[in-house]
Amino acid sequence: MSVIFYDRWMTVNLRSLSGYLFCFSLAAGVAAAVVSDYNREKEIGNRLQRDLSLGDIVWLETGKTGKTFPALVTFPRIEKEQQSQKAVIMVHGMGGHPDWPDVISPLRRHFYERGNPSLSLQMPILAAGRPYEEYGQTILAAMERLRQGIRYLRNIGYDEIYIVGYGFGATTAAAFLDTEPDTSVKAFIGVSILSQKYLKPRPNINRYLQSITIPVLDVYAEHDFRSIRETATERKTAARKNKQTRYSQLMVDKAGHSFTDKTDKLITSIDDWLQKVEFATRIKDMKTRTNDRQ
């Protein structure tokens, strides 16, 4: 087990007044409530360490509190020169963990087989008995964990990163990309992007998607949560208001929110989309190099 320590205060580069107000309300909420139960996180990390069959556990530190959180790092069993130079950060859903059996664990194994290094982060988790609405107050802390995950991957030589979020993890990732776009992040995949009305403050998914200019895949299940299904058109409309957007949306037939028995279909959809993104990127890079020579 390796321990990686990072010492940095939480900072947010705000891009709009609405972004400022949202983050201010988050900060006020964080001050009033327990953001994460670090004892539960330690238990999760210890359990993952005991049962892990793929990858290794690392402990990342955020802020000056001295608190650490677990993450799972996985490198394909091939020479680094043969690995994809695009690493993947994975963000689980509400109350989950970095090897969550629905969506996250199957995707970790898929990216391993695909040749992509991956880092699956533990997101803040509330103490037992806390109302679920308080997860809305954890977004700032979760965004800081994304920063540290990106920093960790950069430090080991990966400057091109995909972010994959599931459920509330997709919401957190979208909020991060809205308020603090990072040039290392080349694509975002949101699986069943969650925006429940009971969250306080409620995340503004439409605004997040409207501001993101990197390639985005918004994928959901035919029998997903009602709030996800019924806002699919709304999300698409909002995202496409941005003329720079590279947004795609697709629905996985006959699947539910957990994608049980439809995981292969989900993975195939994601893989097909990534291949198109990577091909378009190669073409763009070739054109850039040609223009530079002229």
C-alpha positions in Angstrom: 0.0 0.0 0.0 1.4 3.4 -0.9 0.5 6.7 0.6 0.5 9.9 -1.5 0.3 13.2 0.4 -0.8 16.5 -1.2 -1.0 19.7 0.7 -3.3 22.2 -0.8 -6.2 24.4 0.2 -9.5 24.0 -1.7 -9.7 26.7 -4.4 -12.3 27.2 -7.1 -11.8 29.3 -10.2 -15.3 30.7 -10.7 -16.4 31.4 -14.3 -19.8 33.1 -13.7 -21.9 34.9 -11.1 -24.2 31.9 -11.0 -21.3 29.6 -10.5 -20.1 31.9 -7.7 -23.5 31.9 -6.0 -23.7 28.1 -6.2 -20.3 27.5 -4.8 -20.9 30.1 -2.0 -24.1 28.3 -1.0 -22.1 25.0 -1.0 -19.5 26.5 1.2 -22.1 27.8 3.6 -23.6 24.4 3.8 -20.3 22.6 4.3 -19.6 24.9 7.3 -22.9 23.8 8.8 -22.7 20.1 8.3 -20.3 17.1 8.4 -18.9 16.9 4.9 -17.6 13.3 5.1 -17.2 10.6 7.6 -13.5 9.8 7.4 -13.9 6.8 9.8 -16.3 5.2 7.2 -13.8 6.1 4.5 -11.0 4.4 6.4 -13.2 1.3 6.8 -13.9 1.3 3.1 -10.2 1.6 2.3 -9.3 -1.2 4.6 -12.0 -3.5 3.1 -10.9 -2.7 -0.4 -7.3 -3.4 0.5 -8.4 -6.8 1.9 -10.7 -7.8 -1.0 -9.1 -6.1 -4.0 -8.5 -8.3 -7.0 -7.5 -5.6 -9.5 -5.2 -2.6 -9.0 -3.7 -1.1 -5.8 -4.9 1.3 -3.2 -3.4 4.7 -2.7 -4.3 7.3 0.0 -4.5 10.9 -1.2 -4.5 13.9 1.1 -6.6 16.9 0.5 -6.3 20.3 2.2 -4.4 21.0 5.4 -6.5 18.8 7.7 -4.2 15.8 7.4 -7.2 13.7 6.4 -6.7 11.1 3.6 -9.1 9.3 1.3 -8.6 6.1 -0.6 -8.4 5.6 -4.3 -7.8 2.6 -6.6 -5.1 2.9 -9.2 -4.9 0.3 -11.9 -2.2 -0.1 -14.6 -2.5 -2.5 -17.5 0.0 -5.4 -17.3 1.9 -4.2 -20.3 4.9 -2.0 -20.7 4.2 1.7 -20.0 5.2 2.6 -23.6 2.4 0.3 -24.9 -0.2 1.6 -22.5 -2.7 4.3 -23.7 -1.4 7.7 -22.7 -4.9 8.6 -21.7 -5.7 7.8 -18.1 -9.2 7.6 -16.7 -10.6 9.1 -13.4 -13.7 7.3 -12.2 -16.2 8.9 -9.8 -18.8 6.6 -8.1 -22.3 7.5 -7.1 -23.9 8.7 -3.8 -22.8 6.7 -0.8 -20.6 4.3 -2.9 -17.0 3.4 -3.1 -14.2 3.2 -5.7 -15.0 -0.4 -6.7 -18.8 -0.1 -6.6 -20.2 -3.3 -8.3 -22.7 -1.3 -10.5 -21.0 0.4 -13.5 -17.7 1.4 -11.7 -16.1 -2.0 -11.1 -17.0 -3.3 -14.6 -15.6 -0.1 -16.2 -12.4 -0.4 -14.1 -11.8 -3.8 -15.6 -12.8 -2.7 -19.1 -10.3 0.2 -19.1 -7.6 -2.2 -17.7 -8.2 -4.5 -20.7 -8.4 -1.5 -23.0 -4.9 -0.4 -22.0 -6.0 2.7 -20.1 -4.5 3.4 -16.6 -7.3 4.4 -14.2 -7.8 6.1 -10.9 -11.1 5.5 -9.1 -11.6 8.0 -6.3 -13.5 7.7 -3.0 -16.0 10.6 -2.9 -17.2 12.1 0.4 -19.6 9.9 2.3 -22.0 11.0 5.0 -22.1 9.6 8.5 -24.8 6.9 9.0 -28.1 8.5 9.7 -27.4 11.8 8.0 -30.1 12.9 5.6 -29.3 12.3 1.9 -30.1 15.9 1.0 -26.8 16.8 2.6 -24.9 15.2 -0.3 -25.6 18.5 -2.1 -23.2 20.1 0.4 -20.3 17.7 -0.4 -19.7 18.9 -4.0 -16.9 21.4 -3.1 -15.0 18.7 -1.2 -15.6 16.2 -4.0 -14.3 18.7 -6.6 -11.1 19.1 -4.5 -10.7 15.3 -4.7 -11.0 15.5 -8.5 -8.2 18.1 -8.5 -6.0 15.9 -6.4 -6.7 12.9 -8.7 -5.7 14.9 -11.7 -2.6 16.1 -9.9 -1.7 12.5 -9.0 -2.0 11.3 -12.6 0.0 14.3 -13.9 2.8 13.6 -11.4 3.2 10.0 -12.7 3.2 11.2 -16.3 -0.4 11.2 -17.6 -1.4 14.6 -19.0 -4.5 13.5 -21.0 -7.4 12.3 -18.8 -10.9 11.1 -19.3 -13.4 11.5 -16.4 -16.2 9.0 -16.0 -18.9 9.7 -13.4 -21.9 7.5 -12.4 -25.0 8.9 -10.8 -24.1 11.7 -8.3 -20.5 11.2 -9.3 -21.4 12.4 -12.8 -23.0 15.4 -11.3 -19.9 16.2 -9.2 -17.7 15.8 -12.3 -19.9 18.1 -14.3 -19.8 20.7 -11.6 -16.0 20.5 -11.5 -15.7 20.9 -15.3 -18.2 23.9 -15.2 -16.4 25.9 -12.5 -12.8 24.8 -13.1 -12.1 23.4 -16.6 -8.8 21.6 -16.6 -6.8 21.4 -19.9 -5.7 17.8 -18.9 -9.3 16.6 -19.2 -10.0 15.6 -22.8 -13.5 14.0 -22.4 -16.3 13.5 -19.9 -18.6 10.5 -19.7 -21.7 11.0 -17.5 -23.6 7.8 -16.8 -27.1 8.4 -15.4 -26.3 12.0 -14.4 -28.2 12.6 -11.2 -30.0 15.9 -10.1 -32.4 15.1 -7.4 -34.7 17.9 -6.2 -34.1 17.0 -2.6 -30.4 17.9 -2.7 -29.6 21.1 -0.9 -28.3 23.1 -2.7 -29.6 21.5 -5.8 -27.0 21.1 -8.5 -27.7 22.9 -11.8 -26.9 20.2 -14.3 -28.2 22.1 -17.3 -25.8 25.0 -16.6 -22.9 22.7 -16.1 -23.5 20.9 -19.5 -24.0 24.2 -21.3 -20.6 25.4 -20.3 -18.5 22.3 -21.0 -16.7 22.4 -24.3 -14.7 19.1 -24.3 -16.5 16.0 -25.7 -19.3 14.9 -23.5 -21.3 11.6 -23.5 -24.5 11.7 -21.5 -25.7 8.1 -21.3 -28.7 6.8 -19.3 -30.9 3.7 -19.1 -34.3 3.2 -20.6 -35.6 2.4 -17.2 -33.4 4.8 -15.3 -34.6 6.9 -12.4 -37.6 9.0 -13.5 -35.8 12.3 -12.8 -33.0 11.2 -15.1 -35.2 10.0 -17.9 -37.6 12.9 -17.9 -34.9 15.6 -18.0 -32.9 13.9 -20.9 -34.3 16.3 -23.5 -33.8 19.2 -21.2 -30.1 18.3 -20.7 -29.6 17.9 -24.5 -31.2 21.3 -25.2 -29.1 23.0 -22.6 -25.8 21.5 -23.7 -26.4 22.4 -27.4 -27.0 26.1 -26.6 -23.2 26.2 -26.4 -22.1 26.4 -30.1 -18.7 25.0 -29.1 -20.2 21.9 -27.5 -19.3 18.4 -28.5 -22.1 16.7 -26.7 -23.7 13.4 -27.4 -26.6 11.6 -25.7 -27.6 8.0 -25.8 -30.0 5.6 -24.0 -29.2 2.0 -23.3 -32.3 -0.1 -24.1 -33.9 -2.3 -21.5 -31.5 -1.2 -18.8 -32.2 0.1 -15.3 -30.1 2.6 -13.2 -27.7 -0.1 -12.1 -27.3 -1.5 -15.7 -27.5 -5.0 -14.3 -27.4 -7.5 -17.2 -26.8 -4.6 -19.6 -23.3 -3.7 -18.5 -21.8 -5.1 -21.7 -24.1 -2.9 -23.8 -23.1 0.2 -21.7 -19.4 -0.6 -22.1 -19.8 -1.1 -25.8 -21.6 2.3 -26.2 -18.9 4.1 -24.2 -16.1 2.4 -26.1 -17.6 3.2 -29.5 -18.0 6.8 -28.5 -14.4 7.0 -27.2 -13.0 5.5 -30.4 -14.8 8.3 -32.4 -13.4 11.0 -30.0 -9.9 9.6 -30.2 -10.1 9.3 -34.0 -11.3 13.0 -34.3 -8.5 14.0 -32.0 -5.9 12.3 -34.1 -7.2 14.0 -37.3 -7.2 17.4 -35.5 -3.6 16.8 -34.3 -2.5 15.9 -37.8 -4.0 19.0 -39.3 -2.4 21.1 -36.6 1.0 19.6 -37.3 0.5 20.1 -41.1 -0.4 23.8 -40.6 2.6 24.3 -38.3 4.9 23.1 -41.1 3.5 25.5 -43.7 
